[in-house]
Every structure is written in C-alpha cells, then in structure tokens.
Amino acid sequence: MSSLKRPLSARITRLAARQSPYHSSVTLLEAQEDPPDSPRRSKRIKTEIAVKEEVEEERIADLEDLVPNTPKKTKAKPRATKIKKEKVKKVEEEDLPAVKTERGSTISPVKKETPQKSPKKQKPIPQSLAVPHPAPERWREVYDLIKEMRSTFIAPVDTMGCDQSQFRETEPKNRRFATLVSLMLSSQTKDEVTDAAVSKLRMAIGGAISIENMINAEDSVISEAIGKVGFWRRKTGYLKQTAIRLRDHFDSDVPKTVDELCSLPGVGPKMAFLALQVAWDLNEGIGVDVHVHRITNRLGWHRKPTKNPEETRLNLQSWLPKELHREINYMLVGFGQVICLPVGPRCDQCTLATKGLCPSAQKVTKKTTKTKRVTTVKKASAEPEVEVAVEEEQEVMTKKPPVDEQANC
C-alpha cells in the first residue's frame, strides 16, 4: 500500500461552551471555525493556561488576609504543578464574584459555609476519688496536737491572710470581690506582701476594691500597686479580665460554684474553695496550698507521696470529716509559717517530734563543749602579773535527719 498523508485543512473547527440565557443550569455548545492564521491548538492551549494562571495569581494575592497563616513544613518544596493546583482549590473555595449573562441577569455562585468551632468547655473540677484513700493511723491525735500548738502563737495568716481584706470594704459585693482579688495576688507571694499590695491597690483605684474601679483603672496603675507580688505583670491582666468577665457574665459579683470560679483567668481550685468559704460561707472542699501539701506529706498521711496540691486535696477529702475541711487550711498554713518551715523546721518546738508521731521529724542532739578563756590581771605594784583561766561549758543544738530503718536491713 502506498502511504498517503491526509492533507491538513486550513480551517479548524472547535466547540465553544456558553451558558443558556433561558436557564442557568443549561450549557450550550456552538461550533466555531478559527481563521487560517490562528495558532495551532497546542500553542493556543498554552496561552489560555498562562492567562488563567495570571488571573488566579491576582485573586490569590487579594485573599492573603483571608487565609490563615499555617506553619511552614520542613519537607521538600513541591513541584510547580502542585502549587498551581493548590492555588486553584483555594480560589474555588472562596467567594467568587457574580457572573452576568447576556440578558443582564446575574448568577451568584453558591457559598461554602465553614462551620465555626465551638469554644472548649472547661472540665469540671473533680470532687472525689473513685477509690477513697484510707484514713491514716492516729490522724486524729496528730490533728488535735497541731491544733493545740496552733492556739499558742499568732501566725502571719491570722492577721494578714486573704480573709482580712474584706473587712476594709463596706459593700457586700466589694467584700466578696476584695477576697477574690486577695486570693489571686497571694499566689507565690507571702501574706505580708499580699496584704500590703491589696491596701495599696485599694488606694490606687479609688478607695474601694470594686469591679467598676478595677475596669476603669489603667493597667499601669494596677501594675504599680501590685508590683511587689509574684508574677505581677501576669496578675495585672488577670485582674482586669476577671473584672470584665464578672461584669458581663455574673452580674458584677463573685460566682457561687467552684467550676464558675475556675473559669475566671488566674483562679485555680485552691482559690475557688477558699473564696466560697470566705465570701459565701460555703464549705465545698479543702483549699490546699504549699503548706498543706508539704505538711501532710511529712506526716505520712498519703499512702504514696502526692505530686501536686490537687492530688493532696482529693486524698484528704476522701477521709477527713467535712466539718474539718474549712479549718485545716488556716491551721496548717500557720503551723507551716512558724514551726514546720519548708527549710530548717523547728522540730525541737514541735510536740509531734517529742511523741514520735512525725515520721519526718529531725532528731535534735545536745553537745557540751568546753572553752578556756585566759585573762591577765595587772597590779599597780611591782608584783608579777597573774593569769586566770576560766572554763565555760556551752550547749550546741544539732539536727540530724531521720534514719531510714529499711536502709539498714
């Protein structure tokens, strides 16, 4: 067979799509012939793609503020074709402009609504353990001895604690809010510093610690007043945010539940339980701070040493009678401020150490040391000088840590 080549026609016929003027869902196809001098099909497609890419780039440039920034990945850069596809997808997802038909009617594209994420709900504060913690042996005897020792001295918490700030306010709402403010400032701060900061803050914002005064005060004024407490910069923002939230959601008053109090910025379970006890006279749980956490672990009241105050609280609430939940905080805080200090506890002044009821007690031993002091006596006459030696005995108190009996086995 002879190889015959089919001659190429000078004219190229192609189909063009357009929208029907009578119905938006109907697409009409029309045959169109290109003039002889039109470019070849492959070249024409390349030019159309280039035009589309320019339009897409312009649209994407306008959508930069709408697309959220995503963290850069360390993977290798994708090819250019993949980038173009991603850009086209982003453009299709956004709202495109309305299209006009030949008769003048406009067709608006369907908008894709993205569902908004609901805010995370705060988990409720646990109130009990699944398996109650057993009560320690002889805990009542230890509790009563600490209470007896506590009655013999006045601790800083007795005169400058968080419950004292309410007595300088006249309005009931201001009393409750002042209690909450004092608790928020007491975190990582001694009672003496907290009490002075609350007094200075009261004078700085208008003479009363009220929600309205706190909202109207400048942040710089609040910061200057509480500048000596721990984390004062962060607490400045917490105080302002808490006041606004109380005004908008709680009728400008302190809430009555633990979960609502813990929803406030800078408020934890310890502050929530103490605020309910002082502000509303509600006994809902134990306020466990560093003193309660440290002393109960030293006494061996936990089967396993607890790692944080929340574990301590749940253990104590499972076996300690509820009528003691309110007073144990003030009792152990004062005991820890005066006798059971974090460093260098005064075990020689503690009745528990002498009766062998504290497994962490440090043994105190007495040592007598003799010192010789020589004095020279001069006389006015020609007699020789006389030296007098005096021996003195001194008692030195030394503390030794408790011996681990299991280590000697």
LUMDOSE-519680 format. One record per residue (C-alpha): x, y, z; residue in one letter; residue number from 1. Coordinates in nm, 4 decimals. Layout:
% residues N
REC  X  Y  Z  a  NUM .
...
//
This chain:
% residues 409
REC  0.0000  0.0000  0.0000  m  1 .
REC  0.1184  0.3439  -0.0779  s  2 .
REC  0.1487  0.5664  0.2213  s  3 .
REC  -0.0894  0.8546  0.1701  l  4 .
REC  -0.0820  1.1506  0.4001  k  5 .
REC  -0.4087  1.3214  0.4776  r  6 .
REC  -0.3783  1.6884  0.3999  p  7 .
REC  -0.4377  1.9200  0.6928  l  8 .
REC  -0.7290  2.1552  0.6458  s  9 .
REC  -0.6542  2.5200  0.6793  a  10 .
REC  -0.9587  2.5727  0.8986  r  11 .
REC  -1.0011  2.4262  1.2459  i  12 .
REC  -1.3464  2.3708  1.3895  t  13 .
REC  -1.3880  2.3675  1.7705  r  14 .
REC  -1.6765  2.3717  2.0155  l  15 .
REC  -1.7333  2.6729  2.2379  a  16 .
REC  -1.9421  2.6460  2.5541  a  17 .
REC  -2.1662  2.9211  2.6797  r  18 .
REC  -2.4419  2.9476  2.9345  q  19 .
REC  -2.8026  2.9354  2.8198  s  20 .
REC  -2.9808  3.2684  2.8576  p  21 .
REC  -3.3024  3.0842  2.9487  y  22 .
REC  -3.1807  2.8576  3.2272  h  23 .
REC  -2.8658  2.8778  3.4373  s  24 .
REC  -2.8165  2.5006  3.4555  s  25 .
REC  -2.8132  2.4537  3.0739  v  26 .
REC  -2.4867  2.4841  2.8815  t  27 .
REC  -2.4965  2.5404  2.5024  l  28 .
REC  -2.2220  2.4210  2.2684  l  29 .
REC  -2.1564  2.6062  1.9404  e  30 .
REC  -1.9252  2.5163  1.6539  a  31 .
REC  -1.6750  2.7836  1.5697  q  32 .
REC  -1.4168  2.7947  1.2947  e  33 .
REC  -1.0853  2.9588  1.3559  d  34 .
REC  -0.9320  3.1694  1.0823  p  35 .
REC  -0.6369  3.0177  0.8955  p  36 .
REC  -0.3889  3.2425  1.0671  d  37 .
REC  -0.4911  3.1287  1.4191  s  38 .
REC  -0.2233  2.9451  1.6193  p  39 .
REC  -0.2112  2.5735  1.6479  r  40 .
REC  -0.4237  2.4019  1.9087  r  41 .
REC  -0.1360  2.3105  2.1438  s  42 .
REC  0.0019  2.6638  2.1311  k  43 .
REC  -0.3421  2.8117  2.1858  r  44 .
REC  -0.3990  2.5934  2.4961  i  45 .
REC  -0.0674  2.7072  2.6435  k  46 .
REC  -0.1642  3.0712  2.6027  t  47 .
REC  -0.5048  3.0110  2.7653  e  48 .
REC  -0.3389  2.8364  3.0629  i  49 .
REC  -0.0975  3.1263  3.1031  a  50 .
REC  -0.3877  3.3742  3.1095  v  51 .
REC  -0.5718  3.1643  3.3679  k  52 .
REC  -0.2618  3.1489  3.5878  e  53 .
REC  -0.2287  3.5262  3.5828  e  54 .
REC  -0.5936  3.5681  3.6849  v  55 .
REC  -0.5537  3.3099  3.9628  e  56 .
REC  -0.2416  3.4807  4.0959  e  57 .
REC  -0.4230  3.8141  4.1125  e  58 .
REC  -0.7143  3.6581  4.3015  r  59 .
REC  -0.4915  3.4767  4.5465  i  60 .
REC  -0.2969  3.7956  4.6159  a  61 .
REC  -0.6217  3.9582  4.7304  d  62 .
REC  -0.7063  3.6630  4.9583  l  63 .
REC  -0.3881  3.6675  5.1655  e  64 .
REC  -0.5606  3.8353  5.4577  d  65 .
REC  -0.8428  3.5810  5.4490  l  66 .
REC  -0.6397  3.2611  5.4503  v  67 .
REC  -0.4926  3.1851  5.7959  p  68 .
REC  -0.1176  3.1521  5.8218  n  69 .
REC  -0.0011  2.7934  5.8510  t  70 .
REC  0.3328  2.6871  5.9962  p  71 .
REC  0.5982  2.6091  5.7413  k  72 .
REC  0.6847  2.2448  5.6970  k  73 .
REC  1.0391  2.1180  5.6702  t  74 .
REC  0.9575  1.8888  5.3772  k  75 .
REC  1.0988  1.9426  5.0299  a  76 .
REC  0.9328  2.2020  4.8113  k  77 .
REC  0.6582  2.0567  4.5858  p  78 .
REC  0.6628  2.0962  4.2146  r  79 .
REC  0.5156  2.3988  4.0393  a  80 .
REC  0.2204  2.1993  3.9080  t  81 .
REC  0.1164  2.1027  4.2603  k  82 .
REC  0.1353  2.4647  4.3750  i  83 .
REC  -0.0891  2.5715  4.0885  k  84 .
REC  -0.3475  2.3085  4.1810  k  85 .
REC  -0.3474  2.4224  4.5449  e  86 .
REC  -0.3971  2.7821  4.4361  k  87 .
REC  -0.6895  2.6866  4.2155  v  88 .
REC  -0.8511  2.4956  4.5010  k  89 .
REC  -0.8142  2.7946  4.7351  k  90 .
REC  -0.9732  3.0249  4.4790  v  91 .
REC  -1.2630  2.7858  4.4258  e  92 .
REC  -1.3270  2.7668  4.7996  e  93 .
REC  -1.3529  3.1453  4.8359  e  94 .
REC  -1.6469  3.3612  4.7322  d  95 .
REC  -1.6227  3.4279  4.3601  l  96 .
REC  -1.7807  3.7373  4.2008  p  97 .
REC  -2.1251  3.7138  4.0426  a  98 .
REC  -2.1437  3.6340  3.6677  v  99 .
REC  -2.3570  3.8422  3.4300  k  100 .
REC  -2.5497  3.6762  3.1449  t  101 .
REC  -2.6259  3.8191  2.8023  e  102 .
REC  -2.9701  3.9419  2.9138  r  103 .
REC  -2.8268  4.1250  3.2119  g  104 .
REC  -2.9275  3.8811  3.4867  s  105 .
REC  -2.6659  3.7948  3.7479  t  106 .
REC  -2.5876  3.4488  3.8742  i  107 .
REC  -2.4192  3.4329  4.2143  s  108 .
REC  -2.2111  3.1270  4.2991  p  109 .
REC  -2.3006  2.9056  4.5899  v  110 .
REC  -2.1087  2.9993  4.9076  k  111 .
REC  -1.9472  2.7258  5.1067  k  112 .
REC  -2.0036  2.7928  5.4749  e  113 .
REC  -1.7323  2.6678  5.7073  t  114 .
REC  -1.8671  2.5578  6.0456  p  115 .
REC  -1.7296  2.7583  6.3370  q  116 .
REC  -1.5542  2.5683  6.6102  k  117 .
REC  -1.7289  2.5851  6.9438  s  118 .
REC  -1.5113  2.7014  7.2374  p  119 .
REC  -1.3630  2.4296  7.4517  k  120 .
REC  -1.5704  2.3553  7.7564  k  121 .
REC  -1.3829  2.3557  8.0828  q  122 .
REC  -1.3637  2.0209  8.2554  k  123 .
REC  -1.5453  2.0137  8.5900  p  124 .
REC  -1.3269  2.0138  8.8990  i  125 .
REC  -1.3211  1.6599  9.0479  p  126 .
REC  -1.4662  1.6355  9.3964  q  127 .
REC  -1.3916  1.2764  9.4943  s  128 .
REC  -1.1783  0.9750  9.4149  l  129 .
REC  -1.3105  0.6601  9.2514  a  130 .
REC  -1.1486  0.4620  9.5333  v  131 .
REC  -1.1350  0.6544  9.8633  p  132 .
REC  -0.7977  0.6939  10.0295  h  133 .
REC  -0.7722  0.5134  10.3646  p  134 .
REC  -0.7526  0.7246  10.6774  a  135 .
REC  -0.4029  0.7342  10.8329  p  136 .
REC  -0.3449  0.5742  11.1708  e  137 .
REC  -0.3683  0.8052  11.4729  r  138 .
REC  -0.4533  1.1011  11.2466  w  139 .
REC  -0.6989  1.2416  11.4999  r  140 .
REC  -0.4356  1.2504  11.7723  e  141 .
REC  -0.1928  1.4283  11.5407  v  142 .
REC  -0.4633  1.6725  11.4282  y  143 .
REC  -0.5564  1.7681  11.7842  d  144 .
REC  -0.1920  1.8189  11.8865  l  145 .
REC  -0.1308  2.0511  11.5905  i  146 .
REC  -0.4473  2.2415  11.6761  k  147 .
REC  -0.3304  2.2756  12.0364  e  148 .
REC  0.0126  2.4046  11.9292  m  149 .
REC  -0.1528  2.6392  11.6814  r  150 .
REC  -0.3519  2.8067  11.9579  s  151 .
REC  -0.0341  2.9134  12.1396  t  152 .
REC  0.1011  3.1559  11.8761  f  153 .
REC  -0.0178  3.4058  11.6146  i  154 .
REC  0.0937  3.3407  11.2568  a  155 .
REC  0.1028  3.5899  10.9661  p  156 .
REC  -0.2049  3.4260  10.8126  v  157 .
REC  -0.4070  3.5201  11.1221  d  158 .
REC  -0.3604  3.8960  11.0753  t  159 .
REC  -0.2728  3.9344  10.7069  m  160 .
REC  -0.4483  3.6415  10.5422  g  161 .
REC  -0.6793  3.6634  10.2413  c  162 .
REC  -0.9869  3.6733  10.4644  d  163 .
REC  -0.8794  4.0040  10.6212  q  164 .
REC  -0.9183  4.2213  10.3090  s  165 .
REC  -1.2995  4.2009  10.3181  q  166 .
REC  -1.3233  4.3865  10.6488  f  167 .
REC  -1.1996  4.7107  10.4894  r  168 .
REC  -1.4925  4.7221  10.2449  e  169 .
REC  -1.8477  4.8337  10.3172  t  170 .
REC  -2.0481  4.6972  10.0229  e  171 .
REC  -2.1162  4.3197  10.0284  p  172 .
REC  -2.0178  4.2791  9.6612  k  173 .
REC  -1.6965  4.4684  9.7196  n  174 .
REC  -1.6154  4.2456  10.0159  r  175 .
REC  -1.6519  3.9342  9.8062  r  176 .
REC  -1.4527  4.0824  9.5178  f  177 .
REC  -1.1773  4.2028  9.7542  a  178 .
REC  -1.1482  3.8480  9.8905  t  179 .
REC  -1.1088  3.7114  9.5382  l  180 .
REC  -0.8510  3.9771  9.4473  v  181 .
REC  -0.6502  3.8998  9.7605  s  182 .
REC  -0.6524  3.5290  9.6769  l  183 .
REC  -0.5386  3.5952  9.3205  m  184 .
REC  -0.2483  3.8083  9.4422  l  185 .
REC  -0.1451  3.5583  9.7119  s  186 .
REC  -0.0162  3.3008  9.4650  s  187 .
REC  0.3621  3.2580  9.5051  q  188 .
REC  0.3611  3.5525  9.7489  t  189 .
REC  0.3932  3.5836  10.1275  k  190 .
REC  0.0974  3.7094  10.3284  d  191 .
REC  0.2822  4.0226  10.4373  e  192 .
REC  0.3485  4.1270  10.0776  v  193 .
REC  -0.0046  4.0393  9.9655  t  194 .
REC  -0.1678  4.2417  10.2421  d  195 .
REC  0.0419  4.5484  10.1593  a  196 .
REC  -0.0329  4.5136  9.7861  a  197 .
REC  -0.4091  4.4910  9.8457  v  198 .
REC  -0.4035  4.8060  10.0605  s  199 .
REC  -0.2006  4.9945  9.8005  k  200 .
REC  -0.4284  4.8763  9.5204  l  201 .
REC  -0.7364  4.9946  9.7105  r  202 .
REC  -0.5996  5.3468  9.7364  m  203 .
REC  -0.4732  5.3493  9.3764  a  204 .
REC  -0.8076  5.2659  9.2113  i  205 .
REC  -1.0309  5.4960  9.4103  g  206 .
REC  -1.0516  5.3876  9.7741  g  207 .
REC  -1.2537  5.0684  9.7231  a  208 .
REC  -1.1811  4.7381  9.5512  i  209 .
REC  -1.4847  4.7192  9.3286  s  210 .
REC  -1.5371  4.5690  8.9844  i  211 .
REC  -1.6138  4.9093  8.8334  e  212 .
REC  -1.2995  5.0686  8.9756  n  213 .
REC  -1.0876  4.7781  8.8541  m  214 .
REC  -1.2217  4.8055  8.4989  i  215 .
REC  -1.1773  5.1833  8.4834  n  216 .
REC  -0.8231  5.1763  8.6244  a  217 .
REC  -0.5278  5.1875  8.3869  e  218 .
REC  -0.3079  4.8820  8.3660  d  219 .
REC  -0.0065  5.0893  8.4660  s  220 .
REC  -0.1830  5.1982  8.7870  v  221 .
REC  -0.2652  4.8389  8.8805  i  222 .
REC  0.0869  4.7208  8.7993  s  223 .
REC  0.2453  4.9901  9.0111  e  224 .
REC  0.0265  4.8993  9.3089  a  225 .
REC  0.0905  4.5235  9.2970  i  226 .
REC  0.4496  4.5422  9.1707  g  227 .
REC  0.5945  4.3557  9.4709  k  228 .
REC  0.3848  4.0388  9.4412  v  229 .
REC  0.4998  3.7426  9.2385  g  230 .
REC  0.4159  3.7454  8.8660  f  231 .
REC  0.2699  4.0960  8.8941  w  232 .
REC  0.2634  4.1536  8.5174  r  233 .
REC  0.0529  3.8477  8.4544  r  234 .
REC  -0.1718  3.9186  8.7523  k  235 .
REC  -0.2400  4.2695  8.6231  t  236 .
REC  -0.4034  4.1228  8.3154  g  237 .
REC  -0.5850  3.8595  8.5208  y  238 .
REC  -0.7413  4.1218  8.7483  l  239 .
REC  -0.8677  4.3326  8.4589  k  240 .
REC  -1.0005  4.0323  8.2631  q  241 .
REC  -1.1676  3.8856  8.5708  t  242 .
REC  -1.3436  4.2140  8.6499  a  243 .
REC  -1.4789  4.2398  8.2930  i  244 .
REC  -1.5969  3.8787  8.2967  r  245 .
REC  -1.7708  3.9225  8.6323  l  246 .
REC  -1.9491  4.2302  8.4999  r  247 .
REC  -2.0608  4.0669  8.1745  d  248 .
REC  -2.1494  3.7147  8.2920  h  249 .
REC  -2.2045  3.7152  8.6698  f  250 .
REC  -2.3961  4.0379  8.7407  d  251 .
REC  -2.0858  4.2087  8.8827  s  252 .
REC  -2.0500  3.9595  9.1656  d  253 .
REC  -1.8366  3.6604  9.2619  v  254 .
REC  -1.9830  3.3262  9.1445  p  255 .
REC  -2.1082  3.0652  9.3881  k  256 .
REC  -1.9681  2.7466  9.2309  t  257 .
REC  -1.6188  2.6039  9.2002  v  258 .
REC  -1.6429  2.5493  8.8250  d  259 .
REC  -1.7559  2.9060  8.7599  e  260 .
REC  -1.4777  3.0457  8.9757  l  261 .
REC  -1.2183  2.8313  8.7998  c  262 .
REC  -1.3419  2.9658  8.4648  s  263 .
REC  -1.2022  3.3065  8.5627  l  264 .
REC  -0.8477  3.3843  8.4458  p  265 .
REC  -0.5849  3.3204  8.7112  g  266 .
REC  -0.8178  3.1330  8.9508  v  267 .
REC  -0.7449  2.7725  9.0483  g  268 .
REC  -0.9165  2.5159  9.2715  p  269 .
REC  -0.7413  2.6324  9.5907  k  270 .
REC  -0.8573  2.9919  9.5385  m  271 .
REC  -1.2057  2.8749  9.4411  a  272 .
REC  -1.2631  2.6685  9.7562  f  273 .
REC  -1.1251  2.9404  9.9849  l  274 .
REC  -1.3297  3.2094  9.8073  a  275 .
REC  -1.6501  3.0106  9.8610  l  276 .
REC  -1.5685  2.9628  10.2283  q  277 .
REC  -1.4848  3.3274  10.2968  v  278 .
REC  -1.7119  3.5141  10.0539  a  279 .
REC  -2.0229  3.2950  10.0567  w  280 .
REC  -1.9749  3.0811  10.3727  d  281 .
REC  -1.9939  2.7641  10.1604  l  282 .
REC  -1.7877  2.4609  10.2592  n  283 .
REC  -1.7390  2.2784  9.9288  e  284 .
REC  -1.3860  2.1425  9.9724  g  285 .
REC  -1.0348  2.1907  10.1081  i  286 .
REC  -0.8116  2.4733  9.9915  g  287 .
REC  -0.4712  2.3071  9.9570  v  288 .
REC  -0.1682  2.5309  9.9200  d  289 .
REC  0.2043  2.4598  9.9514  v  290 .
REC  0.1889  2.4413  10.3341  h  291 .
REC  -0.0943  2.1861  10.3441  v  292 .
REC  0.0690  1.9880  10.0645  h  293 .
REC  0.4094  1.9825  10.2365  r  294 .
REC  0.2960  1.9111  10.5945  i  295 .
REC  0.0535  1.6289  10.5114  t  296 .
REC  0.3269  1.4559  10.3133  n  297 .
REC  0.5724  1.4989  10.6010  r  298 .
REC  0.3190  1.3436  10.8364  l  299 .
REC  0.2795  1.0437  10.6057  g  300 .
REC  -0.0921  1.0974  10.5577  w  301 .
REC  -0.0736  0.9793  10.1957  h  302 .
REC  -0.0191  0.6172  10.1052  r  303 .
REC  0.2082  0.7369  9.8252  k  304 .
REC  0.3601  1.0871  9.8346  p  305 .
REC  0.1420  1.3203  9.6289  t  306 .
REC  0.2958  1.5140  9.3416  k  307 .
REC  0.0748  1.8235  9.3431  n  308 .
REC  -0.1839  2.0004  9.5634  p  309 .
REC  -0.4778  1.8579  9.3656  e  310 .
REC  -0.3787  1.5013  9.4492  e  311 .
REC  -0.3401  1.6064  9.8118  t  312 .
REC  -0.6849  1.7652  9.8143  r  313 .
REC  -0.8623  1.4608  9.6720  l  314 .
REC  -0.6880  1.2294  9.9182  n  315 .
REC  -0.7750  1.4461  10.2182  l  316 .
REC  -1.1361  1.4986  10.1144  q  317 .
REC  -1.1893  1.1232  10.0831  s  318 .
REC  -1.1288  1.0524  10.4542  w  319 .
REC  -1.1164  1.3794  10.6516  l  320 .
REC  -1.4566  1.4692  10.8040  p  321 .
REC  -1.6261  1.7505  10.6150  k  322 .
REC  -1.6621  1.9700  10.9227  e  323 .
REC  -1.2801  1.9950  10.9293  l  324 .
REC  -1.2402  2.0912  10.5619  h  325 .
REC  -1.2677  2.4599  10.6355  r  326 .
REC  -1.0296  2.4957  10.9311  e  327 .
REC  -0.7489  2.2657  10.8187  i  328 .
REC  -0.6119  2.5220  10.5730  n  329 .
REC  -0.5645  2.8018  10.8256  y  330 .
REC  -0.4401  2.5601  11.0903  m  331 .
REC  -0.1684  2.4035  10.8725  l  332 .
REC  -0.0731  2.7291  10.6990  v  333 .
REC  0.0010  2.8974  11.0318  g  334 .
REC  0.1751  2.5835  11.1569  f  335 .
REC  0.3937  2.5828  10.8468  g  336 .
REC  0.4747  2.9528  10.8759  q  337 .
REC  0.6031  2.9283  11.2332  v  338 .
REC  0.7093  2.5714  11.3219  i  339 .
REC  0.7082  2.3281  11.0279  c  340 .
REC  0.9102  2.5544  10.7983  l  341 .
REC  0.9985  2.4477  10.4437  p  342 .
REC  1.3718  2.4665  10.5234  v  343 .
REC  1.5010  2.4043  10.8729  g  344 .
REC  1.1806  2.3003  11.0521  p  345 .
REC  1.1772  2.3679  11.4250  r  346 .
REC  1.1270  2.0098  11.5330  c  347 .
REC  1.2610  2.0889  11.8817  d  348 .
REC  0.9490  2.3036  11.9375  q  349 .
REC  0.7045  2.0503  11.7925  c  350 .
REC  0.5101  1.8162  12.0196  t  351 .
REC  0.4757  1.5609  11.7399  l  352 .
REC  0.8529  1.5109  11.7292  a  353 .
REC  0.8826  1.4516  12.1026  t  354 .
REC  0.5961  1.1980  12.0992  k  355 .
REC  0.7222  1.0182  11.7902  g  356 .
REC  0.4165  1.0957  11.5803  l  357 .
REC  0.6002  1.2597  11.2889  c  358 .
REC  0.7977  1.0235  11.0621  p  359 .
REC  0.9883  1.3192  10.9134  s  360 .
REC  1.0999  1.4695  11.2433  a  361 .
REC  1.4646  1.5677  11.2675  q  362 .
REC  1.6487  1.4392  11.5745  k  363 .
REC  1.7898  1.7122  11.7950  v  364 .
REC  2.1004  1.6290  11.9992  t  365 .
REC  2.2796  1.8376  12.2629  k  366 .
REC  2.6573  1.8588  12.2789  k  367 .
REC  2.8574  2.0302  12.5517  t  368 .
REC  3.1821  2.1990  12.4556  t  369 .
REC  3.4418  2.3369  12.6967  k  370 .
REC  3.6228  2.6588  12.6160  t  371 .
REC  3.9135  2.8096  12.8088  k  372 .
REC  3.9428  3.1839  12.8457  r  373 .
REC  4.2621  3.3377  12.9833  v  374 .
REC  4.2616  3.6844  13.1393  t  375 .
REC  4.5640  3.8821  13.2552  t  376 .
REC  4.5445  4.0891  13.5746  v  377 .
REC  4.7900  4.3735  13.6140  k  378 .
REC  4.8654  4.5241  13.9528  k  379 .
REC  4.9977  4.8707  14.0214  a  380 .
REC  5.2772  4.7363  14.2443  s  381 .
REC  5.5899  4.5634  14.1265  a  382 .
REC  5.4330  4.2185  14.1752  e  383 .
REC  5.4212  3.9898  13.8694  p  384 .
REC  5.1109  3.9683  13.6506  e  385 .
REC  4.8558  3.6985  13.7263  v  386 .
REC  4.6803  3.4922  13.4572  e  387 .
REC  4.3382  3.3468  13.5376  v  388 .
REC  4.1939  3.0652  13.3250  a  389 .
REC  3.8158  3.0103  13.3253  v  390 .
REC  3.6476  2.7136  13.1616  e  391 .
REC  3.2948  2.7584  13.0242  e  392 .
REC  3.0500  2.4962  12.9039  e  393 .
REC  2.8178  2.5657  12.6099  q  394 .
REC  2.5346  2.3579  12.4700  e  395 .
REC  2.5139  2.3318  12.0916  v  396 .
REC  2.1927  2.2054  11.9289  m  397 .
REC  2.2448  1.9953  11.6176  t  398 .
REC  1.9758  1.8437  11.3983  k  399 .
REC  2.0047  1.5134  11.2193  k  400 .
REC  1.7669  1.3825  10.9548  p  401 .
REC  1.5573  1.0784  11.0434  p  402 .
REC  1.7224  0.7420  10.9825  v  403 .
REC  1.5617  0.5195  10.7243  d  404 .
REC  1.5131  0.1887  10.9007  e  405 .
REC  1.4690  -0.0017  10.5738  q  406 .
REC  1.8079  0.1157  10.4510  a  407 .
REC  1.9823  -0.0720  10.7356  n  408 .
REC  1.8156  -0.4024  10.6638  c  409 .
//
